[in-house]
Amino acid sequence: MSIIQLSETVINQIAAGEVIERPASAAKELVENALDAGATRIEIATAGGGKALLRVTDNGSGMSPDDLSLAVRRHCTSKITGDLTDIRTLGFRGEALPSIGSVARLSIASRMRAAGEGYRIALEGGRLAEPVPAPVNPGTIVEVRDLFFATPARLKFLKTERAEAGAITEVVKRMALAFPAVRFVLSGSDRSTLELAATGDDRLARIAQVLGRDFRDNAIEIDAAREDVALTGFAGVPTYNRGNSGHVYAFVNGRPVQDKLLMGAIRAAYAETVPKGRYPVAVLWFTLDPALVDVNVHPAKADVRFRDPGLVRGLIIGAIREALTRSGDRASSTGADAMLNAFRPGFAVRDNPARAFSPAFERRPSADWSAARSPYRPQGFEERPAEAFADAPAAQDGFSGFASPSARAETFAEAPSEAPAANHPLGAARAQIHENYIVAQSETGLIIVDQHAAHERLVYEAMRKALADRRLPSQVLLIPEIIDLPEEDCDRLMPFADDLAQLGLVYERFGPGAIAVRETPAMLGEVDAVALVRQLADEAAEWETADGLRNRLEAVAATMACHGSVRSGRRLRADEMNALLRQMEVTPGSGQCNHGRPTYIELKLADIERLFGR
């Protein structure tokens, strides 16, 4: 078989298969060209999900007739001179327009600002016509009709018109976030109009346009640098999360990217605070020397390759975690909004992100567990000896140290004599309802705390702190606890025996299908070793892919903290509730439990008054 030279049209159609995967790909390339031309206003119109029509109009610098003829030829560009290590524009390959023109009916009308006349050029299925004069305002209008008419097999792989239109919307939103000084308008017969006014240098205002006002209220500013890489932007508080990763946006030197390294590092930064199956919300900009990043990795330019990926990953994780720590104890404002809506007649909960956690974490420890006093427990919230309640009726709830309160105290706790102090953001405890929720009064409103979730976080942080200093103390069981497990679960647990011993859990193999637990963490007090080990066996299947010993131990600490925390159904005294609130105020990340659920919801006084029409 002889080797032949492919025609220019076939070459462009092959390139189109890499560059133009769907209408959204064409929209991305055309908007990038408009931005590179210095446009401050970009209008996008579509029909049929972008398959029937895709029109992009801008007020950029425009093109001369000679530029128009070259623009639709392969590898003709004004954006680079040949040095791929210094790319400062969004486009640079010179492939987009000829690729689109080879599989669609493409027309380009353009006029330079200083020119008195505009010109139009057409490219249909790879056949090029000469430029002709055309009436057009300064700038460029690119119109793509009947996308993939020349390669009809590609049409079979496209999704529904609604799905393709949604993909174009997502492209426009990403570009709008990257360039807040540009006005974007997206319209068409297949969609409602999306108009994003220019916000200048106010990135947060543009983010609010795209992601909604809720993000503005729940965002933490990021501003960090390491060596030659600068990171700025905004990250949402952990309890403000979503059901997919579509709300994580990253930009490298102004270029929207969906790089696995960046997305993985952002998720790792939230690993301890966002539950499984949920994703954080973040908008981050990376600025670095173009020579330190390779954007010529894929024709779609969505992936990048950093010269020092470890530095970038460390910068992301460190910056986000530092910002979360700096923001202190802060819960998502959407919880208060949901509470307000719940009070309104006719409201039905349709999607509560706080409930979207793994069922494994929903289980509460059984009633026969208790958390004994330990020097490593958060102070001020310990079990009380029975002698302290000599004047109260005998305990009837099965928990040593807590007496059954009087009929009046079953719902309302002892009200503290002092008013909520200004230096106490979580206020003073006023009541405990349903033996699980603490109602506190602050200077600015009302706070409801989930006592189990809050105490779980406090125990977890205490374990992490102790783990950083030394091996955690353990208590030797008088009679070892023998736990029957499937042989494969035993096989999974045994390689981690030394690691878990550092947390105070000591066990050994006891035959082919059993584990003997000899010591348990002292800070957890009396714990159900059977339930704990079985849950750890379930989780051990994922440890092989963990990032290291530290992350693995912290994951186990979270599981142990859940088993050693104060239970739902425990009736608390006012001083115990206040001790919990004070401990929350000084504990990092106490706004959410170890699994990402909120530990408290704050309702401002103004919101309460609005409910009553005051």
C-alpha positions as CSV (number, residue, x, y, z in Angstrom):
1,M,0.0,0.0,0.0
2,S,1.4,3.4,-1.0
3,I,1.8,6.3,1.3
4,I,-0.2,9.3,0.2
5,Q,-0.5,12.9,1.3
6,L,-3.9,13.6,2.9
7,S,-5.9,16.6,1.6
8,E,-6.1,19.7,3.7
9,T,-9.8,19.1,4.3
10,V,-9.2,15.6,5.7
11,I,-6.4,16.9,7.9
12,N,-8.7,19.6,9.3
13,Q,-11.4,17.0,9.9
14,I,-9.0,14.8,11.8
15,A,-8.0,17.9,13.9
16,A,-11.6,18.7,14.5
17,G,-12.1,15.3,16.1
18,E,-9.5,16.3,18.8
19,V,-10.4,20.0,19.2
20,I,-14.2,20.1,18.5
21,E,-15.8,17.3,20.5
22,R,-19.2,18.9,20.8
23,P,-20.9,22.4,20.4
24,A,-19.5,23.5,23.8
25,S,-15.9,22.9,22.5
26,A,-16.6,25.2,19.6
27,A,-18.1,27.8,21.9
28,K,-15.0,27.6,24.1
29,E,-12.6,28.2,21.2
30,L,-14.6,31.1,19.8
31,V,-15.0,32.9,23.2
32,E,-11.3,32.4,23.8
33,N,-10.5,34.1,20.4
34,A,-12.8,37.0,21.4
35,L,-11.0,37.4,24.7
36,D,-7.6,37.3,23.1
37,A,-8.8,40.1,20.8
38,G,-9.4,42.3,23.8
39,A,-13.2,42.2,23.8
40,T,-15.1,43.8,26.7
41,R,-18.5,42.6,25.5
42,I,-19.2,39.1,24.2
43,E,-22.6,37.9,23.1
44,I,-23.3,34.2,22.4
45,A,-26.5,33.0,20.7
46,T,-27.4,29.3,20.1
47,A,-30.1,27.2,18.6
48,G,-30.6,23.4,18.8
49,G,-28.1,23.1,21.6
50,G,-25.5,24.7,19.5
51,K,-25.8,22.1,16.7
52,A,-28.0,24.2,14.5
53,L,-26.5,27.6,15.3
54,L,-23.7,29.0,17.4
55,R,-23.0,32.7,17.0
56,V,-20.3,34.7,18.9
57,T,-20.2,38.5,18.6
58,D,-17.5,40.6,20.2
59,N,-16.2,44.2,20.2
60,G,-12.6,43.2,20.0
61,S,-9.9,44.5,17.7
62,G,-11.3,42.9,14.6
63,M,-9.4,41.6,11.5
64,S,-8.4,42.9,8.1
65,P,-9.3,41.0,4.9
66,D,-5.8,39.4,4.7
67,D,-6.1,38.3,8.4
68,L,-9.5,36.7,7.6
69,S,-8.0,34.6,4.8
70,L,-5.2,33.4,7.1
71,A,-7.4,32.9,10.2
72,V,-9.2,29.9,8.6
73,R,-6.0,28.2,7.5
74,R,-4.4,25.6,9.7
75,H,-1.7,26.7,12.1
76,C,-2.0,30.4,11.3
77,T,-2.1,32.5,14.5
78,S,-1.2,35.9,15.8
79,K,-0.7,34.8,19.4
80,I,2.7,33.2,19.4
81,T,5.9,33.5,17.4
82,G,7.1,29.9,18.0
83,D,8.1,29.9,21.6
84,L,5.8,27.5,23.4
85,T,7.4,28.2,26.8
86,D,6.0,31.8,26.9
87,I,2.2,31.4,26.1
88,R,0.3,34.4,27.5
89,T,-3.0,34.0,25.5
90,L,-5.8,31.5,25.7
91,G,-5.4,30.2,22.1
92,F,-2.2,29.6,20.3
93,R,-2.5,26.5,18.1
94,G,-4.3,28.0,15.1
95,E,-6.5,25.0,14.7
96,A,-10.0,26.0,16.0
97,L,-11.4,28.0,13.0
98,P,-10.2,25.6,10.2
99,S,-11.3,22.6,12.3
100,I,-14.8,24.1,12.7
101,G,-14.9,25.1,9.1
102,S,-14.1,21.6,7.9
103,V,-17.2,20.0,9.7
104,A,-19.7,22.9,9.6
105,R,-20.8,26.0,7.7
106,L,-18.6,28.8,9.1
107,S,-18.8,32.5,8.4
108,I,-16.7,35.3,9.9
109,A,-17.5,39.0,9.6
110,S,-15.0,41.4,11.0
111,R,-14.1,45.0,11.0
112,M,-11.1,46.7,12.6
113,R,-11.8,49.7,14.8
114,A,-9.8,52.1,12.5
115,A,-11.2,50.6,9.3
116,G,-14.2,52.1,7.5
117,E,-15.4,48.8,6.0
118,G,-15.8,45.3,7.2
119,Y,-15.4,42.0,5.4
120,R,-16.9,38.6,5.5
121,I,-15.4,35.2,4.7
122,A,-17.1,31.8,4.5
123,L,-15.9,28.2,4.9
124,E,-18.3,25.4,4.3
125,G,-17.2,21.7,4.8
126,G,-13.6,22.8,4.1
127,R,-14.4,24.8,1.0
128,L,-13.1,28.4,1.3
129,A,-14.5,31.5,-0.4
130,E,-12.8,34.8,-0.8
131,P,-13.5,37.7,1.6
132,V,-16.2,40.1,0.5
133,P,-17.3,43.4,1.9
134,A,-19.9,43.3,4.6
135,P,-21.7,45.8,6.9
136,V,-20.5,45.0,10.5
137,N,-19.7,47.0,13.6
138,P,-16.1,47.1,14.9
139,G,-15.3,43.7,16.2
140,T,-16.0,40.2,15.0
141,I,-19.1,38.0,14.4
142,V,-18.4,34.3,14.0
143,E,-21.4,32.2,13.0
144,V,-21.4,28.4,13.0
145,R,-24.3,26.5,11.4
146,D,-25.1,22.8,11.1
147,L,-22.1,21.6,13.1
148,F,-20.9,18.2,12.0
149,F,-23.0,18.2,8.9
150,A,-19.9,17.1,7.0
151,T,-19.2,14.3,9.4
152,P,-22.7,13.0,10.3
153,A,-21.4,10.1,12.3
154,R,-20.3,12.5,15.0
155,L,-23.9,13.7,15.5
156,K,-24.8,10.3,16.8
157,F,-22.5,10.8,19.8
158,L,-23.9,14.1,20.9
159,K,-26.3,14.3,23.8
160,T,-29.8,15.9,23.8
161,E,-30.2,19.5,22.8
162,R,-30.8,20.5,26.5
163,A,-27.6,18.7,27.6
164,E,-25.5,20.4,24.9
165,A,-27.0,23.8,25.7
166,G,-26.2,23.2,29.4
167,A,-22.6,22.4,28.5
168,I,-22.3,25.7,26.6
169,T,-23.7,27.5,29.6
170,E,-21.0,26.0,31.8
171,V,-18.3,27.1,29.3
172,V,-19.6,30.7,29.4
173,K,-19.8,30.7,33.2
174,R,-16.2,29.5,33.5
175,M,-15.0,32.2,31.1
176,A,-17.0,34.8,33.0
177,L,-15.3,33.8,36.2
178,A,-11.9,34.0,34.6
179,F,-12.6,37.5,33.1
180,P,-14.9,39.5,35.5
181,A,-14.2,42.7,33.6
182,V,-16.0,41.4,30.5
183,R,-19.8,41.5,30.0
184,F,-21.2,38.1,28.8
185,V,-24.7,37.6,27.3
186,L,-25.9,34.1,26.4
187,S,-29.2,33.8,24.6
188,G,-31.0,31.7,22.0
189,S,-34.2,29.9,21.0
190,D,-33.3,26.9,23.2
191,R,-32.6,28.8,26.5
192,S,-33.4,31.7,28.7
193,T,-31.1,34.6,28.5
194,L,-28.1,34.6,30.8
195,E,-26.6,38.1,31.3
196,L,-23.5,38.7,33.4
197,A,-22.6,42.3,33.7
198,A,-19.0,43.3,34.0
199,T,-17.8,43.7,37.6
200,G,-14.3,45.1,37.0
201,D,-11.8,43.9,39.5
202,D,-14.5,42.7,41.9
203,R,-14.1,38.9,41.5
204,L,-16.4,38.1,44.4
205,A,-19.2,40.0,42.7
206,R,-18.7,38.0,39.5
207,I,-18.7,34.8,41.6
208,A,-22.0,35.8,43.1
209,Q,-23.4,36.3,39.7
210,V,-22.4,32.8,38.6
211,L,-22.7,30.7,41.8
212,G,-25.3,32.8,43.7
213,R,-25.4,35.0,46.7
214,D,-25.1,32.0,49.0
215,F,-21.4,31.6,48.0
216,R,-20.6,35.2,48.9
217,D,-22.0,34.6,52.3
218,N,-20.1,31.4,52.9
219,A,-16.8,32.2,51.2
220,I,-13.4,32.4,52.7
221,E,-10.7,34.5,50.9
222,I,-7.5,32.7,49.8
223,D,-4.3,34.6,49.3
224,A,-1.1,32.6,49.5
225,A,2.2,32.2,47.6
226,R,5.0,29.7,47.6
227,E,8.2,30.4,45.6
228,D,7.0,31.6,42.2
229,V,3.4,30.4,42.4
230,A,0.6,32.7,43.7
231,L,-2.8,31.5,44.7
232,T,-5.8,33.7,45.2
233,G,-9.6,33.2,45.2
234,F,-12.4,32.1,47.5
235,A,-13.2,28.7,49.1
236,G,-16.5,27.8,50.7
237,V,-16.8,26.7,54.3
238,P,-16.9,22.9,54.6
239,T,-20.6,22.8,55.4
240,Y,-21.4,24.7,52.2
241,N,-20.9,21.7,49.8
242,R,-22.5,20.2,46.7
243,G,-23.4,16.8,45.3
244,N,-20.9,17.0,42.4
245,S,-17.5,18.5,41.5
246,G,-19.0,21.0,39.1
247,H,-18.7,23.9,41.5
248,V,-14.9,23.7,41.8
249,Y,-13.3,26.2,39.4
250,A,-9.6,26.6,38.8
251,F,-7.8,29.1,36.5
252,V,-4.1,29.0,35.6
253,N,-2.8,32.4,34.3
254,G,-6.4,33.2,33.5
255,R,-7.1,30.0,31.6
256,P,-10.0,27.8,32.9
257,V,-8.7,24.3,33.5
258,Q,-10.0,21.0,34.8
259,D,-6.8,19.5,35.8
260,K,-6.8,16.3,37.9
261,L,-3.9,17.5,40.1
262,L,-5.6,20.7,41.0
263,M,-9.0,19.0,41.6
264,G,-7.4,16.3,43.7
265,A,-5.5,18.8,45.9
266,I,-8.6,20.8,46.5
267,R,-10.5,17.8,47.6
268,A,-7.6,16.7,49.8
269,A,-7.7,20.0,51.5
270,Y,-11.3,19.4,52.6
271,A,-10.8,15.7,53.2
272,E,-11.4,15.9,57.0
273,T,-14.4,18.2,56.8
274,V,-16.6,17.3,53.7
275,P,-18.5,14.0,53.8
276,K,-18.1,11.3,51.3
277,G,-20.2,11.9,48.2
278,R,-20.2,15.7,48.7
279,Y,-17.8,18.2,47.1
280,P,-16.5,21.6,48.2
281,V,-17.2,24.8,46.4
282,A,-14.2,26.9,45.4
283,V,-13.0,29.4,42.8
284,L,-9.2,29.7,42.7
285,W,-6.7,31.6,40.5
286,F,-3.1,30.5,40.0
287,T,-0.5,33.0,38.7
288,L,3.0,31.8,37.8
289,D,5.6,32.3,35.1
290,P,4.4,30.7,31.9
291,A,7.7,28.8,31.7
292,L,6.7,26.9,34.8
293,V,3.5,25.4,33.3
294,D,2.9,23.5,30.1
295,V,-0.5,24.3,28.6
296,N,0.3,22.4,25.4
297,V,-0.7,19.0,26.8
298,H,-4.0,18.4,25.1
299,P,-5.6,20.0,22.0
300,A,-8.6,21.2,24.2
301,K,-6.1,22.9,26.5
302,A,-8.2,21.9,29.6
303,D,-5.2,20.1,31.2
304,V,-1.9,21.6,32.2
305,R,1.3,20.2,33.5
306,F,3.3,22.0,36.2
307,R,7.1,21.8,36.4
308,D,6.8,21.3,40.2
309,P,3.5,19.6,40.8
310,G,4.4,18.8,44.5
311,L,4.8,22.5,45.2
312,V,1.5,23.4,43.7
313,R,-0.3,20.6,45.5
314,G,1.2,21.6,48.8
315,L,0.3,25.3,48.2
316,I,-3.3,24.4,47.6
317,I,-3.7,22.2,50.6
318,G,-1.8,24.5,52.9
319,A,-3.6,27.6,51.8
320,I,-7.1,26.2,52.1
321,R,-6.5,24.6,55.4
322,E,-5.0,27.7,56.8
323,A,-7.9,29.8,55.6
324,L,-10.4,27.3,57.2
325,T,-8.5,27.5,60.4
326,R,-8.3,31.3,60.2
327,S,-12.1,31.6,59.7
328,G,-12.6,29.7,62.9
329,D,-15.9,28.2,63.9
330,R,-18.2,29.0,61.1
331,A,-21.3,27.1,59.8
332,S,-23.0,27.5,56.4
333,S,-25.6,30.2,56.3
334,T,-27.8,28.0,54.1
335,G,-28.7,26.0,57.2
336,A,-30.4,29.1,58.7
337,D,-32.2,29.7,55.4
338,A,-33.5,26.2,55.3
339,M,-34.7,26.6,58.9
340,L,-36.5,29.8,58.0
341,N,-38.2,28.1,55.1
342,A,-39.2,25.2,57.3
343,F,-41.3,27.6,59.4
344,R,-43.2,28.8,56.4
345,P,-46.5,27.1,55.5
346,G,-46.4,24.7,52.6
347,F,-42.6,24.2,52.7
348,A,-41.3,20.7,52.0
349,V,-37.6,19.7,52.2
350,R,-36.4,18.6,48.8
351,D,-32.7,18.5,49.0
352,N,-30.8,19.0,52.3
353,P,-27.1,18.8,51.7
354,A,-26.4,18.3,55.4
355,R,-28.3,14.9,55.2
356,A,-26.3,13.7,52.1
357,F,-23.7,11.7,54.0
358,S,-22.6,8.1,54.0
359,P,-25.1,5.9,55.8
360,A,-22.3,4.3,57.7
361,F,-21.8,7.6,59.6
362,E,-25.5,8.0,60.4
363,R,-25.5,5.1,62.9
364,R,-25.3,6.3,66.5
365,P,-23.4,4.3,69.2
366,S,-25.6,1.9,71.1
367,A,-27.0,2.9,74.5
368,D,-24.6,0.7,76.5
369,W,-21.6,2.8,75.6
370,S,-20.2,5.4,77.9
371,A,-17.3,7.8,77.7
372,A,-15.3,7.7,80.9
373,R,-13.3,10.6,82.2
374,S,-9.8,10.9,80.7
375,P,-7.1,13.6,80.8
376,Y,-7.2,13.6,77.0
377,R,-10.9,14.4,76.7
378,P,-12.1,18.0,76.0
379,Q,-12.3,19.5,79.4
380,G,-15.6,20.7,81.1
381,F,-17.8,18.1,79.4
382,E,-17.0,14.9,81.3
383,E,-19.3,12.3,82.8
384,R,-20.3,13.3,86.3
385,P,-20.1,10.8,89.2
386,A,-23.5,9.8,90.7
387,E,-22.6,11.4,94.0
388,A,-22.9,14.8,92.4
389,F,-26.6,14.2,91.9
390,A,-27.4,12.9,95.3
391,D,-30.4,15.2,95.5
392,A,-31.8,14.0,92.2
393,P,-33.8,11.0,91.3
394,A,-31.9,7.9,90.3
395,A,-30.6,7.6,86.8
396,Q,-33.0,5.7,84.5
397,D,-31.4,6.2,81.1
398,G,-28.6,3.6,81.4
399,F,-25.8,6.2,81.5
400,S,-23.8,6.3,84.7
401,G,-23.2,9.8,85.9
402,F,-26.4,11.5,84.5
403,A,-29.5,11.6,86.6
404,S,-33.0,11.9,85.2
405,P,-34.0,15.5,85.6
406,S,-37.3,16.7,87.0
407,A,-40.4,16.9,84.7
408,R,-39.7,20.6,84.1
409,A,-36.0,20.0,83.3
410,E,-36.7,17.3,80.8
411,T,-37.3,20.0,78.2
412,F,-35.7,23.1,79.7
413,A,-32.2,23.3,81.2
414,E,-31.2,25.5,84.1
415,A,-31.1,28.9,82.7
416,P,-27.8,30.7,83.4
417,S,-28.1,33.8,85.5
418,E,-25.8,35.8,83.3
419,A,-26.6,37.2,79.9
420,P,-24.7,36.0,76.8
421,A,-21.3,37.6,76.8
422,A,-20.0,39.4,73.7
423,N,-16.8,37.3,73.7
424,H,-19.0,34.1,73.5
425,P,-20.0,33.8,69.8
426,L,-22.1,30.7,70.6
427,G,-23.9,32.4,73.5
428,A,-25.3,30.8,76.6
429,A,-27.3,27.5,76.8
430,R,-31.0,28.0,77.5
431,A,-32.5,24.6,76.8
432,Q,-32.0,21.1,75.6
433,I,-34.7,19.6,73.3
434,H,-35.3,16.0,72.4
435,E,-32.2,15.1,74.5
436,N,-30.0,15.9,71.5
437,Y,-30.2,19.6,70.6
438,I,-28.9,22.5,72.7
439,V,-30.6,25.8,72.3
440,A,-28.4,28.8,73.0
441,Q,-29.0,32.5,73.1
442,S,-26.3,34.8,71.6
443,E,-26.1,38.6,71.5
444,T,-27.3,38.5,67.8
445,G,-29.8,35.6,67.7
446,L,-30.5,31.9,68.4
447,I,-28.2,28.9,68.0
448,I,-29.1,25.3,67.8
449,V,-26.3,22.8,68.4
450,D,-26.3,19.0,67.7
451,Q,-24.6,17.8,70.9
452,H,-23.4,14.5,69.4
453,A,-21.9,16.0,66.3
454,A,-20.3,18.9,68.2
455,H,-18.7,16.7,70.9
456,E,-17.5,14.2,68.2
457,R,-15.5,17.0,66.6
458,L,-14.0,18.0,69.9
459,V,-12.9,14.5,70.7
460,Y,-11.5,14.1,67.2
461,E,-9.4,17.3,67.6
462,A,-8.2,16.2,71.0
463,M,-7.1,12.8,69.5
464,R,-5.3,14.6,66.6
465,K,-3.5,16.8,69.0
466,A,-2.4,13.9,71.2
467,L,-1.5,11.9,68.2
468,A,0.9,14.7,67.0
469,D,2.7,14.6,70.4
470,R,2.9,10.9,71.3
471,R,1.4,7.5,71.1
472,L,-2.1,7.7,72.6
473,P,-2.5,6.0,76.0
474,S,-4.5,2.8,76.1
475,Q,-6.4,0.8,78.7
476,V,-5.8,-2.9,78.9
477,L,-8.9,-5.0,78.9
478,L,-9.1,-7.5,81.7
479,I,-10.5,-10.1,79.3
480,P,-9.6,-9.6,75.7
481,E,-12.5,-9.0,73.4
482,I,-12.7,-11.8,70.7
483,I,-14.4,-10.6,67.5
484,D,-15.5,-12.9,64.8
485,L,-14.8,-11.5,61.3
486,P,-14.7,-12.9,57.8
487,E,-11.2,-14.0,57.1
488,E,-10.7,-11.4,54.4
489,D,-11.5,-8.6,56.9
490,C,-8.9,-10.0,59.3
491,D,-6.4,-10.0,56.4
492,R,-7.2,-6.4,55.8
493,L,-6.8,-5.3,59.4
494,M,-3.6,-7.1,60.3
495,P,-1.1,-5.0,58.2
496,F,-2.3,-1.9,60.1
497,A,-2.0,-3.3,63.6
498,D,1.1,-1.3,64.4
499,D,-0.4,1.9,63.0
500,L,-3.6,1.5,65.0
501,A,-1.6,0.7,68.2
502,Q,-0.3,4.3,67.9
503,L,-3.9,5.4,68.5
504,G,-4.3,3.1,71.5
505,L,-6.1,0.2,69.8
506,V,-4.1,-3.0,70.2
507,Y,-5.2,-6.2,68.7
508,E,-3.9,-9.5,67.3
509,R,-5.0,-12.3,65.1
510,F,-7.0,-15.0,66.9
511,G,-7.3,-17.9,64.5
512,P,-8.2,-17.5,60.8
513,G,-11.5,-15.7,61.3
514,A,-11.2,-13.7,64.5
515,I,-9.4,-10.7,66.1
516,A,-8.5,-10.4,69.7
517,V,-8.7,-6.8,71.0
518,R,-6.4,-6.4,74.1
519,E,-6.3,-2.6,74.6
520,T,-8.6,0.3,73.6
521,P,-7.9,4.0,73.5
522,A,-8.1,5.4,77.1
523,M,-9.6,8.7,76.0
524,L,-12.7,6.9,74.7
525,G,-13.4,5.2,78.0
526,E,-15.7,2.2,77.8
527,V,-16.2,1.5,74.1
528,D,-18.0,-1.1,72.0
529,A,-14.9,-2.8,70.6
530,V,-16.9,-5.1,68.4
531,A,-18.7,-2.3,66.6
532,L,-15.5,-0.3,66.3
533,V,-13.4,-3.0,64.9
534,R,-16.0,-4.1,62.4
535,Q,-16.4,-0.6,61.1
536,L,-12.6,-0.2,60.8
537,A,-12.6,-3.5,58.9
538,D,-15.1,-2.0,56.4
539,E,-13.0,1.1,56.0
540,A,-9.7,-0.8,55.7
541,A,-10.5,-1.7,52.1
542,E,-9.9,2.0,51.2
543,W,-6.7,2.4,53.2
544,E,-4.5,0.9,50.5
545,T,-5.1,4.1,48.4
546,A,-4.6,6.5,51.3
547,D,-2.0,9.2,51.0
548,G,0.0,8.0,53.9
549,L,0.1,6.9,57.5
550,R,-0.9,10.4,58.8
551,N,-4.1,10.5,56.8
552,R,-4.9,6.9,57.6
553,L,-4.5,7.5,61.3
554,E,-6.6,10.7,61.2
555,A,-9.4,8.8,59.4
556,V,-9.3,6.1,62.1
557,A,-9.3,8.9,64.8
558,A,-12.5,10.3,63.2
559,T,-14.2,6.8,63.5
560,M,-13.1,6.4,67.1
561,A,-14.3,9.9,68.0
562,C,-17.7,9.0,66.7
563,H,-17.8,6.0,69.0
564,G,-16.5,7.9,72.0
565,S,-18.7,11.0,71.8
566,V,-21.6,11.9,74.0
567,R,-24.7,10.3,72.6
568,S,-28.0,11.5,71.3
569,G,-30.6,11.0,74.1
570,R,-28.2,12.1,76.9
571,R,-29.8,14.8,79.1
572,L,-27.3,17.5,80.0
573,R,-27.1,20.1,82.8
574,A,-26.7,23.8,81.9
575,D,-23.1,23.9,83.0
576,E,-22.3,20.9,80.8
577,M,-24.0,22.5,77.8
578,N,-22.1,25.8,78.3
579,A,-18.8,23.9,78.7
580,L,-19.5,22.3,75.3
581,L,-20.2,25.7,73.7
582,R,-17.0,27.2,75.2
583,Q,-15.0,24.3,73.9
584,M,-16.5,24.6,70.5
585,E,-15.5,28.3,70.3
586,V,-11.8,27.5,70.8
587,T,-11.6,24.3,68.6
588,P,-10.7,24.6,64.9
589,G,-13.3,23.3,62.5
590,S,-16.0,22.8,65.2
591,G,-18.6,24.2,62.8
592,Q,-18.9,20.7,61.3
593,C,-18.4,17.2,62.6
594,N,-15.8,14.7,61.3
595,H,-18.0,13.7,58.4
596,G,-18.9,17.2,57.2
597,R,-22.3,17.6,58.8
598,P,-23.0,21.0,60.5
599,T,-22.7,20.9,64.2
600,Y,-24.9,24.0,64.7
601,I,-27.2,26.4,62.9
602,E,-27.4,30.1,63.7
603,L,-30.6,32.1,63.3
604,K,-30.2,35.8,63.4
605,L,-32.6,37.9,65.5
606,A,-33.5,39.9,62.4
607,D,-34.6,36.6,60.7
608,I,-36.7,35.6,63.7
609,E,-38.4,39.0,63.7
610,R,-39.1,38.7,60.0
611,L,-40.9,35.5,60.6
612,F,-43.3,37.3,62.9
613,G,-43.6,40.3,60.6
614,R,-41.9,42.7,63.0
